[in-house]
Amino acid sequence: MVVLQLQFLLVPFLTSIMGVAQYTMQDAALMNYIDRRFLSLERRLEKCNQDILDYVEEFRDFSKMVLSRLAGLNNYKAEVKSEVENLLTRMERAQRDIDYFRSVTDSNTCIEVHEDLVKQQLFEEAEEKKKIELMLNASCDHMLAGIKSLKIVKKTGDKHGSWMKDPGKKHAKIYLLNGSVNNVILEFANIMTFMESNHTLKARRVTLPFPWEGTGHIIYQGFLFYHRYGSLNEIVKFNIQKRNITDQMLLPGAGRIPAYQLSPSTKIDLAIDEQGLWAIHAEPETGGKIVITKINHITMAVEHTWDTSCNSKDAEAAFMTCNTLYVVYNFPGGGNSRIQCVYDVLDAVNTYEIPALHFPKRQGSHSTIHYNPKEKQLFAWGDGSQIIYKLHTKQK
């Protein structure tokens, strides 16, 4: 009887245990399934995130490439525009030359030139010369007769550079522009401050928005005029006190070859004399001969251009004084600098009778020579030295 009761109780108990075990196995399988699904979703989300990161990085690279291409296209557009403007200017000059030669030469058919036409041509040439004389103030009557002495003021900076005073201002400030490519001007209160050993600590630093190229820059009436680095022939007018660009111009025909063979970094050399601002450069069309251009420093417009007989070969520098160009020559390895070519735009000087003028007591080379019409001196940069040459002049 007892055994039957135990059997009766054990059957439901075992049945209950088996049911619980079955449910537990089902729950475990379900949890395992859910876990696998979550892992799969996590992997997909991770792959999606990685794909998005890859797409973002690829888009950034693509954007950089597009911006770079656009910048390159803008530069190319500016270069093409400059080349086209230069070409148009050269075509206009060539057309004027062609018209001139047609008017002054006989044709192959030997057409007789009328006397009135000759008179008209001579009259026009005389009128043009009068205009130039009025523009240049022909009362400037002195010429260079010799270089009396030199003074090495200081030796500082690179092999190439430029230093000067502003002949258009009453102050005694000294400006130092070191190197053939740079964008920082050092301004000193006077020459004594410049000569001190710790002179750079007392200098006022003026940073340009664009660097210069070469050593042919000049300061006049508070403005720096310089050839912009990376451009073919762009001249920038920069206000030193306000520190901003006030004007720019393109100099026709310039920038393709160095102005002087021995100073290859200088494509355009700017100069100041009693008449104002000039540009000195060379052109392939003239066979490397030097060309000088008178520029209105206020409007930045070209007033007149002259093709000179002075060769840029073996030249290292040049300067203007009283409407006259003086070209300085040297040897490729450096030596005794000398003036061997002179060109007067008003033909007031018989350049063939002028003997060669030698720079005294110095062996080396110059990277720049600038005339200061206020002090009648040359400010030169020679092998890292800042030099002043005193001049001896005579009447033309």
PEPE-V505124 format. One record per residue. N is the residue number from 1. OMEGA is omega in whole degrees, -180 to 180 (NA if undefined). Layout:
BEGIN
N;OMEGA  N;OMEGA
END
This chain:
BEGIN
1;178  2;180  3;180  4;179  5;178  6;177  7;-179  8;-180  9;-176  10;-177  11;178  12;-178  13;179  14;178  15;179  16;-180  17;-180  18;179  19;179  20;179  21;180  22;179  23;179  24;178  25;179  26;179  27;179  28;179  29;179  30;178  31;178  32;179  33;180  34;179  35;179  36;180  37;178  38;177  39;179  40;178  41;180  42;179  43;180  44;178  45;179  46;178  47;179  48;178  49;180  50;177  51;179  52;178  53;179  54;179  55;179  56;179  57;178  58;179  59;177  60;179  61;179  62;179  63;178  64;-179  65;-180  66;179  67;178  68;179  69;179  70;178  71;178  72;178  73;178  74;177  75;-180  76;178  77;179  78;179  79;180  80;179  81;180  82;-180  83;180  84;178  85;177  86;180  87;179  88;179  89;179  90;178  91;178  92;178  93;180  94;179  95;177  96;178  97;180  98;179  99;-179  100;-179  101;177  102;-177  103;-174  104;-179  105;177  106;176  107;-179  108;-180  109;175  110;178  111;-179  112;180  113;-178  114;-178  115;180  116;179  117;178  118;179  119;180  120;180  121;179  122;178  123;180  124;178  125;178  126;179  127;178  128;179  129;177  130;178  131;180  132;179  133;178  134;-180  135;-173  136;180  137;-174  138;178  139;176  140;-166  141;-179  142;179  143;-178  144;178  145;-180  146;176  147;-168  148;-173  149;178  150;175  151;175  152;-175  153;-177  154;173  155;-178  156;177  157;-177  158;178  159;-179  160;179  161;-179  162;175  163;-171  164;165  165;176  166;-178  167;179  168;-180  169;-179  170;-177  171;-177  172;-176  173;176  174;180  175;179  176;178  177;-171  178;175  179;178  180;172  181;-178  182;178  183;-179  184;174  185;173  186;-178  187;-180  188;-177  189;180  190;-176  191;178  192;176  193;179  194;-176  195;179  196;-176  197;180  198;-172  199;-176  200;179  201;-178  202;-178  203;171  204;-178  205;178  206;-177  207;180  208;177  209;177  210;180  211;176  212;176  213;-180  214;180  215;-173  216;-178  217;-178  218;177  219;-176  220;178  221;175  222;-179  223;171  224;175  225;-177  226;176  227;-177  228;-179  229;179  230;178  231;179  232;-173  233;-179  234;176  235;-177  236;174  237;-172  238;177  239;-173  240;-177  241;-180  242;177  243;176  244;178  245;-179  246;-179  247;177  248;176  249;173  250;-179  251;-175  252;175  253;-173  254;170  255;-176  256;177  257;179  258;176  259;-180  260;-177  261;-177  262;175  263;-171  264;-179  265;-177  266;177  267;179  268;180  269;180  270;-174  271;176  272;170  273;-178  274;-177  275;179  276;-169  277;177  278;172  279;-179  280;179  281;178  282;-179  283;177  284;-177  285;180  286;-179  287;-179  288;177  289;-176  290;178  291;177  292;-177  293;175  294;-177  295;172  296;-173  297;179  298;-177  299;-177  300;178  301;177  302;-180  303;179  304;-180  305;179  306;170  307;-176  308;176  309;-176  310;-178  311;177  312;179  313;-179  314;175  315;178  316;-178  317;175  318;177  319;178  320;170  321;175  322;178  323;-173  324;178  325;175  326;-177  327;-176  328;-179  329;-180  330;175  331;-178  332;180  333;-177  334;-179  335;-179  336;-180  337;-176  338;175  339;-176  340;179  341;-179  342;179  343;179  344;-175  345;179  346;180  347;179  348;-179  349;174  350;-172  351;-178  352;180  353;-179  354;178  355;177  356;-180  357;-177  358;174  359;-169  360;163  361;-178  362;173  363;-180  364;-180  365;178  366;172  367;175  368;175  369;180  370;177  371;175  372;-176  373;180  374;-178  375;179  376;-179  377;174  378;173  379;-174  380;175  381;-178  382;178  383;179  384;179  385;177  386;-168  387;172  388;176  389;174  390;-172  391;172  392;-176  393;175  394;-179  395;179  396;NA
END
